[in-house]
């Protein structure tokens, strides 16, 4: 008896392997990123309130760079929080 030509003889579908479950962050993660966020905000606020005299007077507008770097580090850690 002749064989049917209706189906291809391809491998059946196999779902992708499940990825490993990501481990939770260490206990220090949240306090560090919250501290970075608050420190960056405080740095910028102090710079504006003191009209550039504080936190580091010689840096002038470099203080803004430092403040925003602290904020970005905090946001970066917040994005990876599990």
mmJSON file of the N, C-alpha and C atoms, coordinates in Angstrom:
{"data_MODEL":{"atom_site":{
"group_PDB":["ATOM","ATOM","ATOM","ATOM","ATOM","ATOM","ATOM","ATOM","ATOM","ATOM","ATOM","ATOM","ATOM","ATOM","ATOM","ATOM","ATOM","ATOM","ATOM","ATOM","ATOM","ATOM","ATOM","ATOM","ATOM","ATOM","ATOM","ATOM","ATOM","ATOM","ATOM","ATOM","ATOM","ATOM","ATOM","ATOM","ATOM","ATOM","ATOM","ATOM","ATOM","ATOM","ATOM","ATOM","ATOM","ATOM","ATOM","ATOM","ATOM","ATOM","ATOM","ATOM","ATOM","ATOM","ATOM","ATOM","ATOM","ATOM","ATOM","ATOM","ATOM","ATOM","ATOM","ATOM","ATOM","ATOM","ATOM","ATOM","ATOM","ATOM","ATOM","ATOM","ATOM","ATOM","ATOM","ATOM","ATOM","ATOM","ATOM","ATOM","ATOM","ATOM","ATOM","ATOM","ATOM","ATOM","ATOM","ATOM","ATOM","ATOM","ATOM","ATOM","ATOM","ATOM","ATOM","ATOM","ATOM","ATOM","ATOM","ATOM","ATOM","ATOM","ATOM","ATOM","ATOM","ATOM","ATOM","ATOM","ATOM","ATOM","ATOM","ATOM","ATOM","ATOM","ATOM","ATOM","ATOM","ATOM","ATOM","ATOM","ATOM","ATOM","ATOM","ATOM","ATOM","ATOM","ATOM","ATOM","ATOM","ATOM","ATOM","ATOM","ATOM","ATOM","ATOM","ATOM","ATOM","ATOM","ATOM","ATOM","ATOM","ATOM","ATOM","ATOM","ATOM","ATOM","ATOM","ATOM","ATOM","ATOM","ATOM","ATOM","ATOM","ATOM","ATOM","ATOM","ATOM","ATOM","ATOM","ATOM","ATOM","ATOM","ATOM","ATOM","ATOM","ATOM","ATOM","ATOM","ATOM","ATOM","ATOM","ATOM","ATOM","ATOM","ATOM","ATOM","ATOM","ATOM","ATOM","ATOM","ATOM","ATOM","ATOM","ATOM","ATOM","ATOM","ATOM","ATOM","ATOM","ATOM","ATOM","ATOM","ATOM","ATOM","ATOM","ATOM","ATOM","ATOM","ATOM","ATOM","ATOM","ATOM","ATOM","ATOM","ATOM","ATOM","ATOM","ATOM","ATOM","ATOM","ATOM","ATOM","ATOM","ATOM","ATOM","ATOM","ATOM","ATOM","ATOM","ATOM","ATOM","ATOM","ATOM","ATOM","ATOM","ATOM","ATOM","ATOM","ATOM","ATOM","ATOM","ATOM","ATOM","ATOM","ATOM","ATOM","ATOM","ATOM","ATOM","ATOM","ATOM","ATOM","ATOM","ATOM","ATOM","ATOM"],
"id":[1,2,3,4,5,6,7,8,9,10,11,12,13,14,15,16,17,18,19,20,21,22,23,24,25,26,27,28,29,30,31,32,33,34,35,36,37,38,39,40,41,42,43,44,45,46,47,48,49,50,51,52,53,54,55,56,57,58,59,60,61,62,63,64,65,66,67,68,69,70,71,72,73,74,75,76,77,78,79,80,81,82,83,84,85,86,87,88,89,90,91,92,93,94,95,96,97,98,99,100,101,102,103,104,105,106,107,108,109,110,111,112,113,114,115,116,117,118,119,120,121,122,123,124,125,126,127,128,129,130,131,132,133,134,135,136,137,138,139,140,141,142,143,144,145,146,147,148,149,150,151,152,153,154,155,156,157,158,159,160,161,162,163,164,165,166,167,168,169,170,171,172,173,174,175,176,177,178,179,180,181,182,183,184,185,186,187,188,189,190,191,192,193,194,195,196,197,198,199,200,201,202,203,204,205,206,207,208,209,210,211,212,213,214,215,216,217,218,219,220,221,222,223,224,225,226,227,228,229,230,231,232,233,234,235,236,237,238,239,240,241,242,243,244,245,246],
"type_symbol":["N","C","C","N","C","C","N","C","C","N","C","C","N","C","C","N","C","C","N","C","C","N","C","C","N","C","C","N","C","C","N","C","C","N","C","C","N","C","C","N","C","C","N","C","C","N","C","C","N","C","C","N","C","C","N","C","C","N","C","C","N","C","C","N","C","C","N","C","C","N","C","C","N","C","C","N","C","C","N","C","C","N","C","C","N","C","C","N","C","C","N","C","C","N","C","C","N","C","C","N","C","C","N","C","C","N","C","C","N","C","C","N","C","C","N","C","C","N","C","C","N","C","C","N","C","C","N","C","C","N","C","C","N","C","C","N","C","C","N","C","C","N","C","C","N","C","C","N","C","C","N","C","C","N","C","C","N","C","C","N","C","C","N","C","C","N","C","C","N","C","C","N","C","C","N","C","C","N","C","C","N","C","C","N","C","C","N","C","C","N","C","C","N","C","C","N","C","C","N","C","C","N","C","C","N","C","C","N","C","C","N","C","C","N","C","C","N","C","C","N","C","C","N","C","C","N","C","C","N","C","C","N","C","C","N","C","C","N","C","C","N","C","C","N","C","C"],
"label_atom_id":["N","CA","C","N","CA","C","N","CA","C","N","CA","C","N","CA","C","N","CA","C","N","CA","C","N","CA","C","N","CA","C","N","CA","C","N","CA","C","N","CA","C","N","CA","C","N","CA","C","N","CA","C","N","CA","C","N","CA","C","N","CA","C","N","CA","C","N","CA","C","N","CA","C","N","CA","C","N","CA","C","N","CA","C","N","CA","C","N","CA","C","N","CA","C","N","CA","C","N","CA","C","N","CA","C","N","CA","C","N","CA","C","N","CA","C","N","CA","C","N","CA","C","N","CA","C","N","CA","C","N","CA","C","N","CA","C","N","CA","C","N","CA","C","N","CA","C","N","CA","C","N","CA","C","N","CA","C","N","CA","C","N","CA","C","N","CA","C","N","CA","C","N","CA","C","N","CA","C","N","CA","C","N","CA","C","N","CA","C","N","CA","C","N","CA","C","N","CA","C","N","CA","C","N","CA","C","N","CA","C","N","CA","C","N","CA","C","N","CA","C","N","CA","C","N","CA","C","N","CA","C","N","CA","C","N","CA","C","N","CA","C","N","CA","C","N","CA","C","N","CA","C","N","CA","C","N","CA","C","N","CA","C","N","CA","C","N","CA","C","N","CA","C","N","CA","C","N","CA","C","N","CA","C","N","CA","C"],
"label_alt_id":[null,null,null,null,null,null,null,null,null,null,null,null,null,null,null,null,null,null,null,null,null,null,null,null,null,null,null,null,null,null,null,null,null,null,null,null,null,null,null,null,null,null,null,null,null,null,null,null,null,null,null,null,null,null,null,null,null,null,null,null,null,null,null,null,null,null,null,null,null,null,null,null,null,null,null,null,null,null,null,null,null,null,null,null,null,null,null,null,null,null,null,null,null,null,null,null,null,null,null,null,null,null,null,null,null,null,null,null,null,null,null,null,null,null,null,null,null,null,null,null,null,null,null,null,null,null,null,null,null,null,null,null,null,null,null,null,null,null,null,null,null,null,null,null,null,null,null,null,null,null,null,null,null,null,null,null,null,null,null,null,null,null,null,null,null,null,null,null,null,null,null,null,null,null,null,null,null,null,null,null,null,null,null,null,null,null,null,null,null,null,null,null,null,null,null,null,null,null,null,null,null,null,null,null,null,null,null,null,null,null,null,null,null,null,null,null,null,null,null,null,null,null,null,null,null,null,null,null,null,null,null,null,null,null,null,null,null,null,null,null,null,null,null,null,null,null],
"label_comp_id":["UNK","UNK","UNK","UNK","UNK","UNK","UNK","UNK","UNK","UNK","UNK","UNK","UNK","UNK","UNK","UNK","UNK","UNK","UNK","UNK","UNK","UNK","UNK","UNK","UNK","UNK","UNK","UNK","UNK","UNK","UNK","UNK","UNK","UNK","UNK","UNK","UNK","UNK","UNK","UNK","UNK","UNK","UNK","UNK","UNK","UNK","UNK","UNK","UNK","UNK","UNK","UNK","UNK","UNK","UNK","UNK","UNK","UNK","UNK","UNK","UNK","UNK","UNK","UNK","UNK","UNK","UNK","UNK","UNK","UNK","UNK","UNK","UNK","UNK","UNK","UNK","UNK","UNK","UNK","UNK","UNK","UNK","UNK","UNK","UNK","UNK","UNK","UNK","UNK","UNK","UNK","UNK","UNK","UNK","UNK","UNK","UNK","UNK","UNK","UNK","UNK","UNK","UNK","UNK","UNK","UNK","UNK","UNK","UNK","UNK","UNK","UNK","UNK","UNK","UNK","UNK","UNK","UNK","UNK","UNK","UNK","UNK","UNK","UNK","UNK","UNK","UNK","UNK","UNK","UNK","UNK","UNK","UNK","UNK","UNK","UNK","UNK","UNK","UNK","UNK","UNK","UNK","UNK","UNK","UNK","UNK","UNK","UNK","UNK","UNK","UNK","UNK","UNK","UNK","UNK","UNK","UNK","UNK","UNK","UNK","UNK","UNK","UNK","UNK","UNK","UNK","UNK","UNK","UNK","UNK","UNK","UNK","UNK","UNK","UNK","UNK","UNK","UNK","UNK","UNK","UNK","UNK","UNK","UNK","UNK","UNK","UNK","UNK","UNK","UNK","UNK","UNK","UNK","UNK","UNK","UNK","UNK","UNK","UNK","UNK","UNK","UNK","UNK","UNK","UNK","UNK","UNK","UNK","UNK","UNK","UNK","UNK","UNK","UNK","UNK","UNK","UNK","UNK","UNK","UNK","UNK","UNK","UNK","UNK","UNK","UNK","UNK","UNK","UNK","UNK","UNK","UNK","UNK","UNK","UNK","UNK","UNK","UNK","UNK","UNK","UNK","UNK","UNK","UNK","UNK","UNK"],
"label_asym_id":["A","A","A","A","A","A","A","A","A","A","A","A","A","A","A","A","A","A","A","A","A","A","A","A","A","A","A","A","A","A","A","A","A","A","A","A","A","A","A","A","A","A","A","A","A","A","A","A","A","A","A","A","A","A","A","A","A","A","A","A","A","A","A","A","A","A","A","A","A","A","A","A","A","A","A","A","A","A","A","A","A","A","A","A","A","A","A","A","A","A","A","A","A","A","A","A","A","A","A","A","A","A","A","A","A","A","A","A","A","A","A","A","A","A","A","A","A","A","A","A","A","A","A","A","A","A","A","A","A","A","A","A","A","A","A","A","A","A","A","A","A","A","A","A","A","A","A","A","A","A","A","A","A","A","A","A","A","A","A","A","A","A","A","A","A","A","A","A","A","A","A","A","A","A","A","A","A","A","A","A","A","A","A","A","A","A","A","A","A","A","A","A","A","A","A","A","A","A","A","A","A","A","A","A","A","A","A","A","A","A","A","A","A","A","A","A","A","A","A","A","A","A","A","A","A","A","A","A","A","A","A","A","A","A","A","A","A","A","A","A","A","A","A","A","A","A"],
"label_entity_id":["1","1","1","1","1","1","1","1","1","1","1","1","1","1","1","1","1","1","1","1","1","1","1","1","1","1","1","1","1","1","1","1","1","1","1","1","1","1","1","1","1","1","1","1","1","1","1","1","1","1","1","1","1","1","1","1","1","1","1","1","1","1","1","1","1","1","1","1","1","1","1","1","1","1","1","1","1","1","1","1","1","1","1","1","1","1","1","1","1","1","1","1","1","1","1","1","1","1","1","1","1","1","1","1","1","1","1","1","1","1","1","1","1","1","1","1","1","1","1","1","1","1","1","1","1","1","1","1","1","1","1","1","1","1","1","1","1","1","1","1","1","1","1","1","1","1","1","1","1","1","1","1","1","1","1","1","1","1","1","1","1","1","1","1","1","1","1","1","1","1","1","1","1","1","1","1","1","1","1","1","1","1","1","1","1","1","1","1","1","1","1","1","1","1","1","1","1","1","1","1","1","1","1","1","1","1","1","1","1","1","1","1","1","1","1","1","1","1","1","1","1","1","1","1","1","1","1","1","1","1","1","1","1","1","1","1","1","1","1","1","1","1","1","1","1","1"],
"label_seq_id":[1,1,1,2,2,2,3,3,3,4,4,4,5,5,5,6,6,6,7,7,7,8,8,8,9,9,9,10,10,10,11,11,11,12,12,12,13,13,13,14,14,14,15,15,15,16,16,16,17,17,17,18,18,18,19,19,19,20,20,20,21,21,21,22,22,22,23,23,23,24,24,24,25,25,25,26,26,26,27,27,27,28,28,28,29,29,29,30,30,30,31,31,31,32,32,32,33,33,33,34,34,34,35,35,35,36,36,36,37,37,37,38,38,38,39,39,39,40,40,40,41,41,41,42,42,42,43,43,43,44,44,44,45,45,45,46,46,46,47,47,47,48,48,48,49,49,49,50,50,50,51,51,51,52,52,52,53,53,53,54,54,54,55,55,55,56,56,56,57,57,57,58,58,58,59,59,59,60,60,60,61,61,61,62,62,62,63,63,63,64,64,64,65,65,65,66,66,66,67,67,67,68,68,68,69,69,69,70,70,70,71,71,71,72,72,72,73,73,73,74,74,74,75,75,75,76,76,76,77,77,77,78,78,78,79,79,79,80,80,80,81,81,81,82,82,82],
"pdbx_PDB_ins_code":[null,null,null,null,null,null,null,null,null,null,null,null,null,null,null,null,null,null,null,null,null,null,null,null,null,null,null,null,null,null,null,null,null,null,null,null,null,null,null,null,null,null,null,null,null,null,null,null,null,null,null,null,null,null,null,null,null,null,null,null,null,null,null,null,null,null,null,null,null,null,null,null,null,null,null,null,null,null,null,null,null,null,null,null,null,null,null,null,null,null,null,null,null,null,null,null,null,null,null,null,null,null,null,null,null,null,null,null,null,null,null,null,null,null,null,null,null,null,null,null,null,null,null,null,null,null,null,null,null,null,null,null,null,null,null,null,null,null,null,null,null,null,null,null,null,null,null,null,null,null,null,null,null,null,null,null,null,null,null,null,null,null,null,null,null,null,null,null,null,null,null,null,null,null,null,null,null,null,null,null,null,null,null,null,null,null,null,null,null,null,null,null,null,null,null,null,null,null,null,null,null,null,null,null,null,null,null,null,null,null,null,null,null,null,null,null,null,null,null,null,null,null,null,null,null,null,null,null,null,null,null,null,null,null,null,null,null,null,null,null,null,null,null,null,null,null],
"Cartn_x":[0.835,0.0,0.894,0.618,1.439,1.242,2.325,2.273,1.661,1.033,0.432,1.52,1.326,2.292,1.795,0.798,0.166,0.998,1.829,2.582,4.074,4.795,6.258,6.715,7.854,8.384,9.389,8.882,9.714,9.652,10.633,10.629,9.461,8.881,7.763,8.267,7.362,7.702,8.13,9.246,9.676,9.777,9.118,9.163,10.568,10.917,12.247,12.415,13.648,13.93,13.639,13.126,12.836,14.142,14.167,15.371,15.441,16.639,16.825,16.135,15.545,14.908,16.003,15.781,16.786,16.706,17.857,17.919,17.558,16.958,16.638,17.908,17.775,18.918,19.313,20.568,20.984,20.229,20.295,19.55,19.992,21.24,21.763,21.346,20.766,20.458,19.53,18.404,17.409,17.942,18.551,19.064,20.118,20.943,21.981,21.364,20.415,19.885,19.005,18.301,17.523,18.459,19.556,20.543,21.157,21.482,22.044,21.056,19.804,18.785,18.647,18.548,18.383,19.638,20.803,22.054,22.214,21.879,21.95,20.989,19.78,18.797,19.264,19.748,20.226,21.412,22.3,23.486,23.051,22.103,21.637,20.882,20.043,19.274,20.211,21.209,22.166,22.934,23.299,24.018,23.192,21.921,21.074,20.741,20.486,20.134,21.302,22.515,23.689,24.293,23.648,24.094,25.511,25.811,27.072,28.194,27.969,29.032,29.291,28.278,28.38,27.887,28.053,28.889,30.375,30.798,32.216,32.271,32.68,32.627,33.463,34.599,35.5,34.982,34.046,33.545,32.519,31.954,30.905,29.806,29.595,28.515,28.883,30.097,30.471,29.698,29.215,28.379,27.097,26.575,25.382,25.696,26.868,27.274,27.359,27.948,28.063,26.672,25.792,24.442,23.676,23.757,23.039,23.68,24.993,25.636,25.139,24.98,24.44,23.002,22.206,20.828,20.77,21.601,21.606,22.054,23.02,23.45,22.294,21.566,20.413,19.317,19.043,18.025,18.477,19.761,20.273,20.093,20.351,20.137,18.661,17.824,16.372,15.839,16.414,15.935,16.28,17.321,17.714,17.19,16.338,15.784,14.765,14.861,13.918,13.231],
"Cartn_y":[-1.164,0.0,1.246,2.272,3.484,4.356,5.104,5.999,7.335,7.971,9.277,10.353,11.354,12.432,13.718,13.648,14.824,15.562,14.887,15.553,15.391,16.475,16.384,15.617,15.061,14.317,15.199,16.311,17.209,16.806,17.293,17.037,17.775,17.182,17.829,19.039,19.937,21.155,20.828,21.421,21.303,22.714,22.99,24.332,24.656,25.952,26.324,25.951,25.692,25.31,26.494,26.19,27.243,27.822,29.15,29.785,29.592,29.738,29.586,30.739,30.466,31.516,32.416,33.714,34.648,34.736,34.709,34.774,36.185,36.301,37.641,38.414,39.72,40.559,40.356,40.69,40.608,41.627,41.453,42.305,43.758,44.022,45.382,46.174,45.535,46.17,47.384,47.185,48.257,49.429,49.22,50.384,51.167,50.475,51.177,52.012,51.466,52.266,53.403,53.21,54.318,55.401,55.004,55.967,56.75,56.076,56.771,57.788,57.401,58.32,59.543,59.32,60.436,61.305,60.69,61.449,62.312,61.758,62.55,63.722,63.48,64.553,65.615,65.192,66.141,66.945,66.293,66.965,68.113,67.841,68.856,69.971,69.608,70.613,71.519,70.937,71.749,72.673,72.198,73.032,74.256,74.051,75.173,76.102,75.566,76.41,77.307,76.762,77.54,78.32,78.344,79.059,78.659,77.376,76.836,76.82,77.31,77.331,75.946,75.14,73.792,72.801,71.564,70.716,70.894,71.102,71.348,72.615,73.712,75.016,75.129,74.466,74.602,73.89,72.968,72.211,72.982,74.043,74.811,73.887,73.862,73.047,71.565,71.223,69.81,69.121,69.923,69.364,68.771,69.378,68.819,67.47,67.364,66.097,65.012,65.36,64.397,63.991,64.971,64.682,63.799,64.122,63.306,61.929,61.823,60.506,59.627,60.232,59.471,59.042,59.945,59.603,58.481,58.582,57.547,56.194,56.214,54.95,54.339,55.183,54.691,54.156,54.876,54.4,53.103,53.017,51.786,50.582,50.794,49.702,49.388,50.426,50.201,49.389,49.581,48.849,47.364,47.021,45.613,44.953,45.66,45.133,44.056,42.92,41.815,41.532],
"Cartn_z":[0.0,0.0,0.0,-0.836,-0.893,0.35,0.685,1.846,1.476,2.451,2.259,2.181,1.306,1.167,1.838,2.671,3.254,4.295,5.051,6.115,5.891,6.315,6.285,7.515,7.418,8.553,9.306,9.824,10.609,12.079,12.802,14.245,14.876,15.87,16.542,17.34,17.668,18.386,19.808,20.217,21.608,22.17,23.268,23.841,24.336,24.38,24.863,26.332,26.696,28.079,29.006,30.175,31.143,31.667,31.766,32.28,33.789,34.288,35.725,36.436,37.539,38.334,38.898,38.781,39.268,40.788,41.384,42.841,43.308,44.466,44.976,45.324,45.4,45.739,47.2,47.509,48.911,49.774,51.065,51.984,51.944,51.588,51.594,50.36,49.378,48.094,48.241,48.895,49.012,49.823,50.982,51.712,50.937,50.155,49.391,48.28,47.518,46.427,46.924,48.029,48.598,49.117,49.753,50.241,49.09,47.999,46.838,46.266,46.177,45.661,46.562,47.856,48.789,48.866,48.819,48.863,47.614,46.457,45.223,45.24,45.709,45.811,46.799,47.962,48.969,48.445,47.691,47.139,46.224,45.354,44.412,45.136,46.092,46.84,47.629,48.296,49.059,48.122,46.965,45.992,45.611,45.343,44.939,46.099,47.275,48.418,48.823,48.787,49.191,48.027,46.913,45.712,45.297,45.39,44.913,45.925,47.144,48.152,48.744,48.836,49.374,48.343,48.369,49.199,48.919,47.693,47.402,46.555,47.153,46.505,45.244,45.193,44.04,42.793,42.959,41.815,40.998,41.557,40.888,40.382,39.077,38.527,38.426,38.775,38.884,39.989,40.953,42.014,41.439,40.4,39.752,39.116,38.531,37.923,38.994,40.13,41.229,41.722,41.917,42.391,41.426,40.137,39.156,39.001,39.183,39.138,40.284,41.466,42.594,42.311,41.746,41.406,40.367,39.346,38.303,38.852,39.757,40.372,41.171,41.89,42.645,41.732,40.647,39.698,39.02,38.717,38.113,39.023,40.313,41.258,41.42,41.361,41.498,40.328,39.154,37.977,38.064,38.787,38.903,40.167,40.903,42.153,41.863,42.54,42.373,43.663],
"occupancy":[1.0,1.0,1.0,1.0,1.0,1.0,1.0,1.0,1.0,1.0,1.0,1.0,1.0,1.0,1.0,1.0,1.0,1.0,1.0,1.0,1.0,1.0,1.0,1.0,1.0,1.0,1.0,1.0,1.0,1.0,1.0,1.0,1.0,1.0,1.0,1.0,1.0,1.0,1.0,1.0,1.0,1.0,1.0,1.0,1.0,1.0,1.0,1.0,1.0,1.0,1.0,1.0,1.0,1.0,1.0,1.0,1.0,1.0,1.0,1.0,1.0,1.0,1.0,1.0,1.0,1.0,1.0,1.0,1.0,1.0,1.0,1.0,1.0,1.0,1.0,1.0,1.0,1.0,1.0,1.0,1.0,1.0,1.0,1.0,1.0,1.0,1.0,1.0,1.0,1.0,1.0,1.0,1.0,1.0,1.0,1.0,1.0,1.0,1.0,1.0,1.0,1.0,1.0,1.0,1.0,1.0,1.0,1.0,1.0,1.0,1.0,1.0,1.0,1.0,1.0,1.0,1.0,1.0,1.0,1.0,1.0,1.0,1.0,1.0,1.0,1.0,1.0,1.0,1.0,1.0,1.0,1.0,1.0,1.0,1.0,1.0,1.0,1.0,1.0,1.0,1.0,1.0,1.0,1.0,1.0,1.0,1.0,1.0,1.0,1.0,1.0,1.0,1.0,1.0,1.0,1.0,1.0,1.0,1.0,1.0,1.0,1.0,1.0,1.0,1.0,1.0,1.0,1.0,1.0,1.0,1.0,1.0,1.0,1.0,1.0,1.0,1.0,1.0,1.0,1.0,1.0,1.0,1.0,1.0,1.0,1.0,1.0,1.0,1.0,1.0,1.0,1.0,1.0,1.0,1.0,1.0,1.0,1.0,1.0,1.0,1.0,1.0,1.0,1.0,1.0,1.0,1.0,1.0,1.0,1.0,1.0,1.0,1.0,1.0,1.0,1.0,1.0,1.0,1.0,1.0,1.0,1.0,1.0,1.0,1.0,1.0,1.0,1.0,1.0,1.0,1.0,1.0,1.0,1.0,1.0,1.0,1.0,1.0,1.0,1.0,1.0,1.0,1.0,1.0,1.0,1.0],
"B_iso_or_equiv":[0.0,0.0,0.0,0.0,0.0,0.0,0.0,0.0,0.0,0.0,0.0,0.0,0.0,0.0,0.0,0.0,0.0,0.0,0.0,0.0,0.0,0.0,0.0,0.0,0.0,0.0,0.0,0.0,0.0,0.0,0.0,0.0,0.0,0.0,0.0,0.0,0.0,0.0,0.0,0.0,0.0,0.0,0.0,0.0,0.0,0.0,0.0,0.0,0.0,0.0,0.0,0.0,0.0,0.0,0.0,0.0,0.0,0.0,0.0,0.0,0.0,0.0,0.0,0.0,0.0,0.0,0.0,0.0,0.0,0.0,0.0,0.0,0.0,0.0,0.0,0.0,0.0,0.0,0.0,0.0,0.0,0.0,0.0,0.0,0.0,0.0,0.0,0.0,0.0,0.0,0.0,0.0,0.0,0.0,0.0,0.0,0.0,0.0,0.0,0.0,0.0,0.0,0.0,0.0,0.0,0.0,0.0,0.0,0.0,0.0,0.0,0.0,0.0,0.0,0.0,0.0,0.0,0.0,0.0,0.0,0.0,0.0,0.0,0.0,0.0,0.0,0.0,0.0,0.0,0.0,0.0,0.0,0.0,0.0,0.0,0.0,0.0,0.0,0.0,0.0,0.0,0.0,0.0,0.0,0.0,0.0,0.0,0.0,0.0,0.0,0.0,0.0,0.0,0.0,0.0,0.0,0.0,0.0,0.0,0.0,0.0,0.0,0.0,0.0,0.0,0.0,0.0,0.0,0.0,0.0,0.0,0.0,0.0,0.0,0.0,0.0,0.0,0.0,0.0,0.0,0.0,0.0,0.0,0.0,0.0,0.0,0.0,0.0,0.0,0.0,0.0,0.0,0.0,0.0,0.0,0.0,0.0,0.0,0.0,0.0,0.0,0.0,0.0,0.0,0.0,0.0,0.0,0.0,0.0,0.0,0.0,0.0,0.0,0.0,0.0,0.0,0.0,0.0,0.0,0.0,0.0,0.0,0.0,0.0,0.0,0.0,0.0,0.0,0.0,0.0,0.0,0.0,0.0,0.0,0.0,0.0,0.0,0.0,0.0,0.0,0.0,0.0,0.0,0.0,0.0,0.0],
"pdbx_formal_charge":[null,null,null,null,null,null,null,null,null,null,null,null,null,null,null,null,null,null,null,null,null,null,null,null,null,null,null,null,null,null,null,null,null,null,null,null,null,null,null,null,null,null,null,null,null,null,null,null,null,null,null,null,null,null,null,null,null,null,null,null,null,null,null,null,null,null,null,null,null,null,null,null,null,null,null,null,null,null,null,null,null,null,null,null,null,null,null,null,null,null,null,null,null,null,null,null,null,null,null,null,null,null,null,null,null,null,null,null,null,null,null,null,null,null,null,null,null,null,null,null,null,null,null,null,null,null,null,null,null,null,null,null,null,null,null,null,null,null,null,null,null,null,null,null,null,null,null,null,null,null,null,null,null,null,null,null,null,null,null,null,null,null,null,null,null,null,null,null,null,null,null,null,null,null,null,null,null,null,null,null,null,null,null,null,null,null,null,null,null,null,null,null,null,null,null,null,null,null,null,null,null,null,null,null,null,null,null,null,null,null,null,null,null,null,null,null,null,null,null,null,null,null,null,null,null,null,null,null,null,null,null,null,null,null,null,null,null,null,null,null,null,null,null,null,null,null],
"auth_seq_id":[1,1,1,2,2,2,3,3,3,4,4,4,5,5,5,6,6,6,7,7,7,8,8,8,9,9,9,10,10,10,11,11,11,12,12,12,13,13,13,14,14,14,15,15,15,16,16,16,17,17,17,18,18,18,19,19,19,20,20,20,21,21,21,22,22,22,23,23,23,24,24,24,25,25,25,26,26,26,27,27,27,28,28,28,29,29,29,30,30,30,31,31,31,32,32,32,33,33,33,34,34,34,35,35,35,36,36,36,37,37,37,38,38,38,39,39,39,40,40,40,41,41,41,42,42,42,43,43,43,44,44,44,45,45,45,46,46,46,47,47,47,48,48,48,49,49,49,50,50,50,51,51,51,52,52,52,53,53,53,54,54,54,55,55,55,56,56,56,57,57,57,58,58,58,59,59,59,60,60,60,61,61,61,62,62,62,63,63,63,64,64,64,65,65,65,66,66,66,67,67,67,68,68,68,69,69,69,70,70,70,71,71,71,72,72,72,73,73,73,74,74,74,75,75,75,76,76,76,77,77,77,78,78,78,79,79,79,80,80,80,81,81,81,82,82,82],
"auth_comp_id":["UNK","UNK","UNK","UNK","UNK","UNK","UNK","UNK","UNK","UNK","UNK","UNK","UNK","UNK","UNK","UNK","UNK","UNK","UNK","UNK","UNK","UNK","UNK","UNK","UNK","UNK","UNK","UNK","UNK","UNK","UNK","UNK","UNK","UNK","UNK","UNK","UNK","UNK","UNK","UNK","UNK","UNK","UNK","UNK","UNK","UNK","UNK","UNK","UNK","UNK","UNK","UNK","UNK","UNK","UNK","UNK","UNK","UNK","UNK","UNK","UNK","UNK","UNK","UNK","UNK","UNK","UNK","UNK","UNK","UNK","UNK","UNK","UNK","UNK","UNK","UNK","UNK","UNK","UNK","UNK","UNK","UNK","UNK","UNK","UNK","UNK","UNK","UNK","UNK","UNK","UNK","UNK","UNK","UNK","UNK","UNK","UNK","UNK","UNK","UNK","UNK","UNK","UNK","UNK","UNK","UNK","UNK","UNK","UNK","UNK","UNK","UNK","UNK","UNK","UNK","UNK","UNK","UNK","UNK","UNK","UNK","UNK","UNK","UNK","UNK","UNK","UNK","UNK","UNK","UNK","UNK","UNK","UNK","UNK","UNK","UNK","UNK","UNK","UNK","UNK","UNK","UNK","UNK","UNK","UNK","UNK","UNK","UNK","UNK","UNK","UNK","UNK","UNK","UNK","UNK","UNK","UNK","UNK","UNK","UNK","UNK","UNK","UNK","UNK","UNK","UNK","UNK","UNK","UNK","UNK","UNK","UNK","UNK","UNK","UNK","UNK","UNK","UNK","UNK","UNK","UNK","UNK","UNK","UNK","UNK","UNK","UNK","UNK","UNK","UNK","UNK","UNK","UNK","UNK","UNK","UNK","UNK","UNK","UNK","UNK","UNK","UNK","UNK","UNK","UNK","UNK","UNK","UNK","UNK","UNK","UNK","UNK","UNK","UNK","UNK","UNK","UNK","UNK","UNK","UNK","UNK","UNK","UNK","UNK","UNK","UNK","UNK","UNK","UNK","UNK","UNK","UNK","UNK","UNK","UNK","UNK","UNK","UNK","UNK","UNK","UNK","UNK","UNK","UNK","UNK","UNK"],
"auth_asym_id":["A","A","A","A","A","A","A","A","A","A","A","A","A","A","A","A","A","A","A","A","A","A","A","A","A","A","A","A","A","A","A","A","A","A","A","A","A","A","A","A","A","A","A","A","A","A","A","A","A","A","A","A","A","A","A","A","A","A","A","A","A","A","A","A","A","A","A","A","A","A","A","A","A","A","A","A","A","A","A","A","A","A","A","A","A","A","A","A","A","A","A","A","A","A","A","A","A","A","A","A","A","A","A","A","A","A","A","A","A","A","A","A","A","A","A","A","A","A","A","A","A","A","A","A","A","A","A","A","A","A","A","A","A","A","A","A","A","A","A","A","A","A","A","A","A","A","A","A","A","A","A","A","A","A","A","A","A","A","A","A","A","A","A","A","A","A","A","A","A","A","A","A","A","A","A","A","A","A","A","A","A","A","A","A","A","A","A","A","A","A","A","A","A","A","A","A","A","A","A","A","A","A","A","A","A","A","A","A","A","A","A","A","A","A","A","A","A","A","A","A","A","A","A","A","A","A","A","A","A","A","A","A","A","A","A","A","A","A","A","A","A","A","A","A","A","A"],
"auth_atom_id":["N","CA","C","N","CA","C","N","CA","C","N","CA","C","N","CA","C","N","CA","C","N","CA","C","N","CA","C","N","CA","C","N","CA","C","N","CA","C","N","CA","C","N","CA","C","N","CA","C","N","CA","C","N","CA","C","N","CA","C","N","CA","C","N","CA","C","N","CA","C","N","CA","C","N","CA","C","N","CA","C","N","CA","C","N","CA","C","N","CA","C","N","CA","C","N","CA","C","N","CA","C","N","CA","C","N","CA","C","N","CA","C","N","CA","C","N","CA","C","N","CA","C","N","CA","C","N","CA","C","N","CA","C","N","CA","C","N","CA","C","N","CA","C","N","CA","C","N","CA","C","N","CA","C","N","CA","C","N","CA","C","N","CA","C","N","CA","C","N","CA","C","N","CA","C","N","CA","C","N","CA","C","N","CA","C","N","CA","C","N","CA","C","N","CA","C","N","CA","C","N","CA","C","N","CA","C","N","CA","C","N","CA","C","N","CA","C","N","CA","C","N","CA","C","N","CA","C","N","CA","C","N","CA","C","N","CA","C","N","CA","C","N","CA","C","N","CA","C","N","CA","C","N","CA","C","N","CA","C","N","CA","C","N","CA","C","N","CA","C","N","CA","C","N","CA","C","N","CA","C","N","CA","C","N","CA","C"],
"pdbx_PDB_model_num":[1,1,1,1,1,1,1,1,1,1,1,1,1,1,1,1,1,1,1,1,1,1,1,1,1,1,1,1,1,1,1,1,1,1,1,1,1,1,1,1,1,1,1,1,1,1,1,1,1,1,1,1,1,1,1,1,1,1,1,1,1,1,1,1,1,1,1,1,1,1,1,1,1,1,1,1,1,1,1,1,1,1,1,1,1,1,1,1,1,1,1,1,1,1,1,1,1,1,1,1,1,1,1,1,1,1,1,1,1,1,1,1,1,1,1,1,1,1,1,1,1,1,1,1,1,1,1,1,1,1,1,1,1,1,1,1,1,1,1,1,1,1,1,1,1,1,1,1,1,1,1,1,1,1,1,1,1,1,1,1,1,1,1,1,1,1,1,1,1,1,1,1,1,1,1,1,1,1,1,1,1,1,1,1,1,1,1,1,1,1,1,1,1,1,1,1,1,1,1,1,1,1,1,1,1,1,1,1,1,1,1,1,1,1,1,1,1,1,1,1,1,1,1,1,1,1,1,1,1,1,1,1,1,1,1,1,1,1,1,1,1,1,1,1,1,1]
}}}
